[in-house]
Amino acid sequence: MSNRTFTMIKPDAFANGHSGAILDMIVKAGFRLVALKMTSLSSQKAGEFYSVHQARPFYSELVEFMSRGPIIAAILEKENAVADFRKLIGATDPAKADPGTIRKLFAASLGENAIHGSDSDENARTESDFFFSNLERI
Ligand code: CMP
């Protein structure tokens, strides 16, 4: 069972001033912050992070959006972290997300959906390593 996942508060949620409320929900849901940083992605770095979606029709829109402004990246720890965090954020499309989830509360659309959560233990490790060195983890 996984005990770590990776998340990003995306440029839409950051620009709308929702970062504090989202971090509060994450901590209150029982996730421990292992690493945390505010940064921004160049279009090259955003493209690399989402390279698995390179062939999808929404790829260029996704890269443009993710490099539009600041983001907050974090590694989170909790028993069953990947699955529990995906429950907390809700479905990728906020219109389909359950009430009370982060995307239902803070996201506007499928493309601009406020927050990312890793979809597997392996991706949680890869995505965490993309942003954080060992020295940046507590
Ligand atoms: P995320 O969970 O970060 O992983 C990939 C992202 O691609 C996803 O959230 C959405 O922001 C975006 N995405 C997925 N499907 C679509 C789509 N059909 N149109 C636009 N963006 C999408």
Residues whose N, C-alpha, C, O or C-beta is under 5 A from the ligand:
A	BS01	CMP	F58 L62 L110 G111 N113 I115 H116 G117
